Amino acid sequence: MRLSRAVVALGGAGYINQSLGLLRGLLYTRALTPEARGGVQLVFLIAMYLAYAPMGVFFGLEKKLPLLIGAGESDEADRTERTGMSGIYLLSFLAAAGMWAYAALSHRAEASVRLAIGLGGVYLIFSQVAGAYRVCLRSRLEFRAVAASTVYEGLLLFALVVGGSYWIGAPGTMAGWALAMGVVCLYLLAAGRVPALKRIDLRTGLRLVRTGLPVLGAGLTGIFVRTADNLVVANLLGLTALGHYGLAWTLASYLYNAAGAADAVLTPRIYQAHGKGELAEVRDLVLRSTKAFAGLLPVLSGAAAIFAPILLRTVLPRYIPAIPPFQVFCFTVTFMAIPMAARTVMVAVNREFEMMAWDGSCGLLIAGAVWFLTNRDASVPLYHISLVGGVGLFLSAYCITTRALMLIGLKPLRIVWFMLTVAAPFAYCALAVWAARIAAAALLPNDPRIFEELLALVIFIAVTLPVLWWTEHTTHIVATFRKRHTAPSPDAG
């Protein structure tokens, strides 16, 4: 399957999953109190960090397998795949045991939260294994099974998570997540070319650990820079504040996840191109995808920031405090998407420690600033905290992207110009949101607020159409897909 078709296949599946996920998130949040929603957010924060317990095996597999396939070393690729999957089975169980121990020993938490954390351990196992299955399939460019599993995951999560949340609250929510991911694992095992559990080749396993440990460190610091503000809110402001703040972050993350389908295809492609020594292809993939993310996401973010108050006031009236931080997060997620391809390049050329330094420093900056704000004023507005997180993510994203452009051979002046063109759509769309709101308020001064917000949304979309045109004009994403879609393809079907 060609790159453009794979992006569309995974993009379509991701769109279905994200649409179902957004509706699922709204429905199960409606069933929970802000405190219970904070308990669910706490479970996922713990799971995010314990997901790195497999000691780099997962990341070693994600990096090493497509490189070996790209280099034509099929026997070594098969052995790496079998060993990696076996190690993930074992180490994911040990990570889940950490969650079970935390649930058993955390006497400060309510019984329902502790039960949710315990069920989160089961979810952690299945999500890790499903993620590893998908790495194997993507590395062999078998995108159809990955796309189908994404759709099935969305349908299952929608039914089971929503049903569980209305049935028994936070524990039911996590039970739904665990059961749905277990079924997805079974589907991936049956539908794809995925190795079964076998004896671990210790030598190959150690190579995976050595390859993956730097990536693990980079992944941990990447998670830290994205969740440092959540951690401080959970510790200093409590589960109710985390419920509001976590909801804002979760809803905004759907915008970031919209770019995940492209990243799922780009990552193995960049690794394989690097394994073959094709620097020109690596450079083309990085430049075009980065500019596409920079052009498309601010438009989506601005539209979501305008529409959010309507949605939350209508569907989730108990979560009105989540509106201001959500509007900030809508633009913050752009900073998470821009360096997607750049991060893959940094890993491919073994510069993980540089990423760790940038992300770790920015994460500490965020955590320290939020800690200072909350200790100085316990009633600090949540959107002030979200602004601090946005500044940290901006610094991390632009520093890592600049460094990756240096590594793929761009000259300094071209790097400066490229980064300015990447920043321009963000600034334009932010100003467009402000201008659209002022214009709508002036045109409808005495009308209900919902009409004013809808008019602002229409104005914003009209004003940002040139950004979409510019993105296509400079990246030719749509034109490339049409050309490849209509041309005969030996690997079509």
N, C-alpha and C positions, 0 to 999 in steps of 0.2 A: 504494500500500500504506500503510495507516494506521500511525501511530507504534507502537501496541502490537503489531500483527502484524509490523511490520518488526523490532522488538526480539526477538520470539519467533523469527522466521526466522533472523536473524543470531545470536541467542542459541543456537538449536539447532545451527546450523552451527558456532558457536564452541565449544559443548560437545563436539561430535564431534571437532573439531580439537584441543581441549585434552586430551581423553581420550586420543586417539592420541598427542598430543605428550608427555603424561606417560609413557605406556608406552614411546614412542620414546626419551625421555630416559633412562629407567631401563635400557633394553636397550643403547643405544650407550655409555652410561657404564660398564655392566658389561663391555663389550668393551675399554675403554681403561684404562690405568693412570692414577692421579691426576695424574701429570705430563703425560701426553698430554691428559687432560681439561682441564688448565690451559692447554695450548696452544690447544685449541678455544675456551676462554673468552677467551683473549687475542685471537683472531681476531675474535670478536664485539664485544669492547671497541673494537678499532680500527675495525670497520665501523660501530659506533654513531656515532662521531664523524665519520667520513668521509661518512656518509649526509647530513650537512648541507652537503656541498660544492656542491650545486646552487644556492648563493647565494640561497636564499630563494624560488626559483621554485616549488618544491613547496608551500611554506607559503602563498605568494601565491595559488597556484591553489586550495588548500584553503579559504582565507578568501574570496577574491574571487568564485569561481564561484558558490557558493550565494547570496551576497549579490546578484549580478547576476540570477540566476534568480528570487530572491525579489522583486526590484524590477521584474521583467518585461522586462529588457533582453536579449532572446534573441540578437540579432545580436552584441552585445558579448560575451555569454557564450560563443557559439560560437568567436569569434575568440580569446578568452582561453584556452579549452580547447585549441584547436589549437596556439597558441603555447607554452603551458605544457608540453604533452606533448613538443613538439619540443625545447624547452630541456632538459627532464629527460633525454631520450635522450642528448643531447650531454654534459651536465655529469656524468651518472652514469658515463659512460665515463672522463671525466677523474678522477673520484674513485677509480674502480677502478685507474687508472694509478698513483695514489698508493700503493695497497696493493701493487701489483706492484713499485714502486720500493723500498718498505720491505722486501719479501721479498728482493729482490736484494741490498740493502745491509746487511741485518741479519745480520752474520757471527757474532754471539754465539749466535743461535738454532740449534737443530739443523736438519738438512736437512728432516726431516719437518714441523717447525713452519713453516719457510719455505715449503714446498710448500702447506701448509694455508692460509697467509696469501695466497699467490698465487691459490688456488682461491676464497678468500674474496672476492677482487676480482670474480670472475665472479658470485658470489652477490650481491654488492653491486649490480651493474648490474641484475640481474633483480628483486631485491627492491624497488629504487627504482622501476623501471618498473611493476611490479605494484601497488605502493602508489599510484602516480599514477593508474593505470587505475581503481583502486577509489575514489579521491577523485572522479573524474569521474562514475562510476556512482552513488555515494552522493549527490553533489550534485544529480543529476537524479532522486533517489529511486528508482533502479532497484536495489532491494536483492536481488532473486532471484539475479541473476548473481553478485553479491558473495557471497551465502550459499553458492551452489554452488561457487564457486572456493575458498572456505574449506574446504569438505569435501574437494575434490579435492587441495588443498594438503596437508591432514593425511594423506590416504592415500598420496600420492606421497612425502612426507617420511618417513613411517614405513617404507616399503619401501626407499627409496634410502639414507637416512641409516643405518639399522640395518645394511643389507647392506654399505654402504661401510665402516662402522666395523669390522665383523668381518673384512672382506676386507683392507684396508690401513691400518687405524688412523685417526689424525687426518686425514690427507689424504683418505681415503675418506669420512670423515664430511662434510667440506666439499664434496667432489665431489657427494655426494648432495644436499646443500642447494642447490648451484648448479643441478644438472640439474632438480630438482623445481620450483624457482622459474621456470626457463625454460619448462617446460611450462605452468605456471599463467599466465604472461604470454601465451602463445599462446592459451590458452582465453579469457582476458579480452578479448583483441583480437578473437577470433571471435564471442564470445557477447554482448558488450555494445556499446553505442553509444559507441565510443571512436575518436577521430580518428587517422588514420594520420600518419606523419611527413611534414611539409610545411615550406615555407620559413617561417623565423621572422619574425614581425612585430616588428621591433626596438622600436617604440614601445610596443606591448602588453607585450613582454617586459620592458622597463625598468619599466613600471608594476607588473608582477608582482614584480620584484626589490625595488622600493621598498616594496610592500605586505608582501612576505615577509621582508625582512631583519630587521625587529624580531621577527617570529615565529621566525625562525631563531635569533636571539640568545636568545630565551626558551626555545626548544627545546634549545639547547646547554647552557644553564645548568640546565635541567630534567634533562638526561641527566647532567650533572656532579654534581648533588646526589644522584642515584641510584647513581652509579658511582664516586664519589670514594674510597670505602673499597676497592673492587675495584682501583683504580689503584695505591693505596699498597701493598696486599697483593702485587700483581704485581711491583712494583718492589723491595720490601724483603724479602719472605718467599719469593719464587720461585714457579715453576709448580706445584709440588706443593701448596703452601698455597692457591694460587689455584684448583687443581682442587677441593679440598674446599670452599672458600668460594664459588666460582662455582657448584658443584652446589647448595649450599644456597640461593643466591640464585635460580638458575634454577627449581628446584622450587617455591619460594615464589611466583615470578612467575606461575605458572599460576593462582594465586588472584586476582592482580591482573588477569590477562588475561580472567578470567571476566566482569569488568565491561566489557571492551573492546567487546563487542557492543552494549551499551547506549550506550556513548560514541560508537561509529561512527554510530549513528542520531541521538543527541542533538546532536552537533556541527553537522551541516548544518541541523537543525531550529532550533537556537538562532541560527545565522547568518541563516537565512531570516526568522525572526521579528524579529530585530533589523533586518534590511534593510527589513522592512515597517513598522517602528516599533511593533510590538506588545509593549510592555514587560511587560504583564501575563502574556503567554504565556511570555516569557523568564523572568520571576520564578517562575512555576509550574514550569517545566521544571527550573530550577536547584534550587529548594527541595525538590521531591519526589525528584529523582534523588540529590541529596546525602544526604538522610535515608535513602533506600533503600540506598545504598552503605554508609552508616554503620551500618545495622542488620543487613544481611545478611553482609557480609564478616567481621566479628568472629566470627560463629558458624562460618563456614567455616574461618576461621583457627584458632580454638581446636580444632576437630575435627582439623584437619590436624596441629597441634602435638602432639596426644596420639597420633595414629596414626603419625606419622613414625618414631619409633624402631623400631616393628614392621617397617615397610616397609624401612628402610635396613639393619637388622640381617639381614633375611631375604634381600633381593635384592642389596644392595650392601655386603657385609661389609667391603670395602676402604675404604669411605667413612664409617666410624663417626664420625670427627672432624667430619663435616658436620652431625651431628644437633643439637648445641646452637645453632649459628648459624641453622640452618633453623627451629628453634622460635621464635627471636627474629624472623626474617624473616616468619614466618607472620602476625604482628601488624603488622610494619612496613608490609607492602603495603597495609594499610588506610589508612595515611596517604598513599599514592600514589593511591588510588581516590577518596577523599573530595573532593579539589579538581578532579575531572575537568571537571564542568560549570562550575565557577568559572573555571578556566583558559580555557575557550572564551569566557566572557563578557569576561574581561580582554583577549583578542585582539580580540573583536568591537568593543570600545570603544577600541581602540588604546592599551592600557596594558601593552604587552609589556615596556617598560623597567622597570616596577615589578616584574613577575615576575622579570626578570633580576636585579634587585637582591636580592630575597628568596632566590631559588634560588642565586645566586652566593655570597651571604654564608653561607648554610647549608652549601653545598658546601665552601667554604673552611674553615668551622668543622669539618666532618667530616674533611676531609683533614688539617688541622693537628692535630686531636686524635689521629687514628689514627697519624700520623707520630710524634707525641710518644710514644704508647704503645709502638709497635714499636721505636723507637730506645732507649727506656728499658729494654725487656725484649723480646728477639727471640723469646722463647717465650710471648708474651702469648696467652692463649686466644682463639680466633677469635670466640667468642660475645661477648667484651668489645668487639671491633671492631664486631660487628653491632649491639650496643647503642648505640654512638656514632652509627652511621648512622641508627638509629631515632630518636634524639633530634633529629638534624638534619632528617630528613624530617617529623617532627611539627611543628617550628617552621615549616618551609616551607609545609606543607599548611594549617595553621590560620591563618597570617597571610594567605595568598593567598585562602583562602575568605572570611575576614572582610572583606577589601578588596573582593571581588566582590559581597558582600551589600550593602555600602555603595553600590556603583555601580548596583545595580538598585533602589535606593530604600528599603531597610529602615532603620528607625530604630534608634538605638544599643541601646536596651533589648531590642528584638526580636532584634537580632543576638546579643547576649549570651545570651539564652534559647535561641536556635536552636543556637548553638555548644555550649552545655551539653548539649542533647538529642542533638547529634551525638556528643559525647564519651562520653555515658552508656553506650551499648551496648558500646563498647570496654572501658571500665573493668569493666563487669559481666561480660563474657566472660573477661577476664583473671583476675578473681577466681574465676570458675566453673571455669577450668582448674585453678587451685591447689586449690580445694575438692574437685573431683572426684578429683584424685590422692590427696589425704589420705584421703578417704572410701573409695576403692578399696583403699588400702594397709591401712586399718583393718579392712575387711570380709574381705580375703583376705591375711592376714599371712604365710601359709606356702605359698601357691600359686605356681606359676611366674609369672614377671614378665609374660609375654604375657597371661595371664588378668587380671592386675591392670590392665594398660593397656587391655584391651578393656572391662572394667567401668568404668574411668574415662571412656572414650569414651561409653558408654551413659548414665552419670550426667550428663556434660556436656551431651549432646544434650537430655536430659529437663529439665535446669535452664535451658537457654537457649531453650526453646520460647516462653516469654513475650516474649523479644526479637523473635522472628519475628512473633508476634501483634501486638506494638506497632508493628513496622515496617509491617505491612499496615494496621493501624488508623489510622495517621497519614499514610500515603501512598496507600492504596487502589490499589496497583499491580495486584494480582490482580483486584480488583473492576472496575477500569477495563478491563482486558483482556477479562474475561468479557462486560461490557456491550457493548464495541465489537465483540467477536467474534460475538455473537449478533444484533446490530443490522444491518439492511440497509445495505450500503455501495456507493455508486456507483462506487468505484474498487476494489472487491473483485475478487479473481482476479488 
